[in-house]
């Protein structure tokens, strides 16, 4: 199953929403804004990541 991930990044935490290719919410969660914490939050997903979207803002680089 193809998965689409949306990330809303802030300094301390990141809101995460994962959708299926049919638009069904698979997972909604937050994680600390550190690479290893984001990886931990997303590692349990089963499927293929087809796309990742970042909120356009000063922390999205």
MMTF fields as JSON, N, C-alpha, C and O atoms, coordinates in Angstrom:
{
  "mmtfVersion": "1.0.0",
  "mmtfProducer": "UNKNOWN",
  "numBonds": 243,
  "numAtoms": 244,
  "numGroups": 61,
  "numChains": 1,
  "numModels": 1,
  "chainsPerModel": [1],
  "groupsPerChain": [61],
  "chainIdList": ["A"],
  "bondAtomList": [4, 2, 8, 6, 12, 10, 16, 14, 20, 18, 24, 22, 28, 26, 32, 30, 36, 34, 40, 38, 44, 42, 48, 46, 52, 50, 56, 54, 60, 58, 64, 62, 68, 66, 72, 70, 76, 74, 80, 78, 84, 82, 88, 86, 92, 90, 96, 94, 100, 98, 104, 102, 108, 106, 112, 110, 116, 114, 120, 118, 124, 122, 128, 126, 132, 130, 136, 134, 140, 138, 144, 142, 148, 146, 152, 150, 156, 154, 160, 158, 164, 162, 168, 166, 172, 170, 176, 174, 180, 178, 184, 182, 188, 186, 192, 190, 196, 194, 200, 198, 204, 202, 208, 206, 212, 210, 216, 214, 220, 218, 224, 222, 228, 226, 232, 230, 236, 234, 240, 238],
  "bondOrderList": [1, 1, 1, 1, 1, 1, 1, 1, 1, 1, 1, 1, 1, 1, 1, 1, 1, 1, 1, 1, 1, 1, 1, 1, 1, 1, 1, 1, 1, 1, 1, 1, 1, 1, 1, 1, 1, 1, 1, 1, 1, 1, 1, 1, 1, 1, 1, 1, 1, 1, 1, 1, 1, 1, 1, 1, 1, 1, 1, 1],
  "groupList": [{"groupName": "UNK", "atomNameList": ["N", "CA", "C", "O"], "elementList": ["N", "C", "C", "O"], "formalChargeList": [0, 0, 0, 0], "bondAtomList": [1, 0, 2, 1, 3, 2], "bondOrderList": [1, 1, 2], "singleLetterCode": "X", "chemCompType": "L-PEPTIDE LINKING"}],
  "groupTypeList": [0, 0, 0, 0, 0, 0, 0, 0, 0, 0, 0, 0, 0, 0, 0, 0, 0, 0, 0, 0, 0, 0, 0, 0, 0, 0, 0, 0, 0, 0, 0, 0, 0, 0, 0, 0, 0, 0, 0, 0, 0, 0, 0, 0, 0, 0, 0, 0, 0, 0, 0, 0, 0, 0, 0, 0, 0, 0, 0, 0, 0],
  "groupIdList": [1, 2, 3, 4, 5, 6, 7, 8, 9, 10, 11, 12, 13, 14, 15, 16, 17, 18, 19, 20, 21, 22, 23, 24, 25, 26, 27, 28, 29, 30, 31, 32, 33, 34, 35, 36, 37, 38, 39, 40, 41, 42, 43, 44, 45, 46, 47, 48, 49, 50, 51, 52, 53, 54, 55, 56, 57, 58, 59, 60, 61],
  "secStructList": [7, 3, 3, 3, 3, 3, 3, 3, 3, 7, 1, 1, 3, 3, 3, 3, 3, 3, 3, 3, 6, 6, 1, 7, 3, 3, 3, 3, 3, 3, 3, 3, 1, 1, 2, 2, 2, 2, 2, 2, 2, 2, 6, 6, 7, 7, 1, 3, 3, 3, 3, 3, 3, 3, 7, 7, 1, 6, 6, 7, 7],
  "xCoordList": [0.843, 0.0, 0.899, 1.871, 0.56, 1.283, 0.839, -0.35, 1.803, 1.54, 2.026, 3.027, 1.298, 1.651, 1.76, 0.843, 2.883, 3.168, 3.22, 3.904, 2.492, 2.539, 3.223, 2.917, 4.159, 4.907, 4.712, 4.946, 4.286, 4.152, 5.222, 5.039, 6.337, 7.532, 7.537, 7.323, 7.782, 8.044, 9.362, 9.958, 9.803, 11.113, 11.199, 12.197, 10.161, 10.207, 9.608, 10.127, 8.519, 7.841, 7.349, 7.268, 7.023, 6.515, 5.216, 5.156, 4.169, 2.905, 3.021, 3.505, 2.572, 2.703, 1.325, 0.574, 0.995, -0.238, 0.118, 0.763, -0.307, -0.026, -1.354, -2.287, -1.427, -2.627, -2.351, -1.236, -3.378, -3.283, -3.531, -3.91, -3.318, -3.574, -5.056, -5.42, -5.914, -7.354, -7.799, -8.991, -6.849, -7.169, -7.55, -7.955, -7.432, -7.753, -6.594, -5.432, -6.919, -5.881, -5.394, -6.168, -4.102, -3.48, -2.918, -3.005, -2.336, -1.712, -1.652, -1.328, -1.968, -1.782, -1.044, -1.474, 0.059, 0.856, 1.751, 1.765, 2.483, 3.517, 4.808, 4.789, 5.91, 7.225, 8.108, 7.857, 9.135, 10.12, 10.779, 10.93, 11.166, 11.758, 13.246, 14.08, 13.557, 14.922, 14.861, 13.915, 15.839, 15.779, 15.499, 14.68, 16.169, 15.969, 14.564, 14.024, 13.967, 12.605, 11.586, 10.606, 11.806, 10.911, 11.001, 9.987, 12.21, 12.377, 11.65, 10.988, 11.766, 11.103, 9.581, 8.913, 9.043, 7.597, 7.078, 5.921, 7.92, 7.472, 7.918, 7.403, 8.839, 9.397, 8.34, 8.473, 7.313, 6.321, 5.334, 4.512, 5.394, 4.454, 4.72, 5.868, 3.637, 3.813, 3.245, 2.088, 4.06, 3.685, 4.867, 5.957, 4.638, 5.674, 5.387, 4.284, 6.36, 6.178, 6.261, 7.311, 5.135, 5.058, 5.331, 5.73, 5.118, 5.36, 5.397, 4.755, 6.175, 6.273, 6.102, 6.761, 5.216, 5.007, 5.38, 5.071, 6.057, 6.439, 5.651, 5.414, 5.247, 4.629, 5.636, 6.817, 5.177, 6.061, 6.177, 5.201, 7.363, 7.583, 9.066, 9.879, 9.432, 10.854, 11.641, 12.87, 10.964, 11.67, 11.639, 12.155, 11.05, 10.878, 12.113, 12.09, 13.2, 14.409, 14.952, 15.974],
  "yCoordList": [-1.163, 0.0, 1.24, 1.315, 2.204, 3.471, 4.359, 4.455, 5.002, 5.885, 7.294, 7.479, 8.275, 9.685, 10.281, 10.143, 10.95, 11.449, 12.969, 13.565, 13.584, 15.027, 15.352, 14.755, 16.308, 16.705, 18.197, 19.013, 18.545, 19.942, 20.164, 19.808, 20.753, 20.842, 22.114, 23.21, 21.96, 23.102, 22.831, 21.767, 23.767, 23.643, 22.436, 21.716, 22.216, 21.145, 19.832, 18.761, 19.903, 18.674, 18.78, 19.868, 17.624, 17.537, 16.752, 15.642, 17.341, 16.628, 15.789, 16.263, 14.538, 13.588, 13.042, 12.624, 13.048, 12.419, 11.545, 12.0, 10.287, 9.326, 8.93, 8.516, 9.063, 8.717, 7.571, 7.42, 6.762, 5.742, 6.41, 7.58, 5.675, 6.222, 6.488, 7.152, 5.975, 6.208, 7.363, 7.658, 8.017, 9.152, 8.784, 9.652, 7.518, 7.072, 7.402, 7.161, 7.956, 8.254, 6.94, 6.182, 6.687, 5.473, 5.726, 4.871, 6.919, 7.231, 8.745, 9.478, 9.203, 10.593, 10.578, 9.919, 11.297, 11.301, 12.53, 13.315, 12.689, 13.717, 13.049, 12.0, 13.68, 13.196, 14.406, 15.491, 14.211, 15.267, 15.556, 14.652, 16.801, 17.197, 16.864, 17.743, 15.612, 15.099, 13.934, 13.148, 13.802, 12.752, 11.352, 10.619, 10.982, 9.633, 9.444, 8.339, 10.499, 10.404, 10.306, 9.569, 11.04, 10.949, 9.566, 8.99, 9.039, 7.692, 6.668, 5.771, 6.793, 5.866, 5.918, 4.884, 7.117, 7.277, 6.68, 6.268, 6.627, 6.169, 4.75, 4.165, 4.196, 2.886, 1.775, 0.821, 1.872, 0.795, 0.744, -0.17, 1.696, 1.713, 0.553, 0.212, -0.048, -1.084, -0.545, -0.128, -0.559, -0.021, 0.71, 0.739, 1.292, 2.029, 3.508, 3.946, 4.284, 5.731, 6.296, 6.248, 6.831, 7.369, 8.867, 9.41, 9.537, 10.966, 11.491, 10.956, 12.57, 13.238, 14.72, 15.292, 15.348, 16.784, 17.481, 17.005, 18.627, 19.441, 20.73, 21.309, 21.177, 22.486, 23.523, 23.451, 24.479, 25.559, 26.584, 27.25, 26.707, 27.645, 27.769, 27.144, 28.564, 28.809, 27.587, 27.584, 26.555, 25.353, 24.201, 23.125, 24.395, 23.279, 22.962, 22.002, 23.735, 23.4, 22.108, 21.626],
  "zCoordList": [0.0, 0.0, 0.0, 0.751, -0.848, -0.877, 0.281, 0.585, 0.918, 2.047, 1.716, 1.024, 2.225, 2.066, 3.456, 4.266, 3.741, 5.076, 5.048, 4.216, 5.965, 6.144, 7.457, 8.489, 7.417, 8.609, 8.851, 7.96, 10.048, 10.479, 11.538, 12.702, 11.127, 11.956, 12.79, 12.271, 14.083, 14.954, 15.674, 15.507, 16.452, 17.088, 18.027, 18.021, 18.828, 19.825, 19.335, 19.65, 18.566, 18.154, 16.714, 16.144, 16.142, 14.774, 14.789, 15.317, 14.202, 14.034, 12.766, 11.739, 12.848, 11.745, 11.397, 12.278, 10.11, 9.638, 8.445, 7.5, 8.495, 7.429, 6.791, 7.48, 5.462, 4.707, 3.752, 3.254, 3.497, 2.456, 1.11, 1.053, 0.037, -1.296, -1.534, -2.505, -0.652, -0.74, 0.151, 0.237, 0.814, 1.672, 3.091, 3.864, 3.449, 4.802, 5.737, 5.408, 6.906, 7.894, 8.494, 9.079, 8.337, 8.865, 10.258, 11.14, 10.449, 11.734, 11.912, 10.977, 13.118, 13.519, 14.845, 15.792, 14.918, 16.13, 16.154, 15.206, 17.221, 17.296, 17.77, 18.413, 17.437, 17.867, 18.111, 17.586, 18.905, 19.082, 17.731, 16.909, 17.501, 16.214, 16.142, 15.923, 16.325, 16.199, 15.217, 15.266, 14.329, 13.309, 13.864, 13.309, 14.946, 15.481, 16.053, 15.998, 16.597, 17.131, 15.995, 16.106, 14.909, 13.751, 13.114, 12.721, 13.015, 12.477, 13.346, 12.824, 14.643, 15.574, 15.389, 15.419, 15.2, 15.047, 13.744, 13.675, 12.707, 11.386, 11.042, 10.089, 11.776, 11.449, 11.439, 10.672, 12.254, 12.373, 11.209, 11.148, 10.29, 9.174, 8.228, 7.944, 7.746, 6.726, 5.425, 5.358, 4.413, 3.116, 2.517, 3.089, 1.371, 0.659, 0.753, 0.428, 1.191, 1.276, -0.139, -0.78, -0.615, -1.975, -2.003, -3.034, -0.871, -0.832, 0.58, 1.484, 0.755, 2.051, 1.806, 0.938, 2.571, 2.45, 3.738, 4.831, 3.598, 4.752, 4.733, 3.673, 5.904, 6.025, 5.538, 5.878, 4.75, 4.299, 5.411, 5.756, 5.967, 7.058, 7.339, 6.658, 8.331, 8.576, 9.063, 8.981, 9.566, 10.049, 9.06, 9.362, 7.889, 6.959, 6.13, 5.36, 6.256, 5.5, 6.022, 5.534]
}
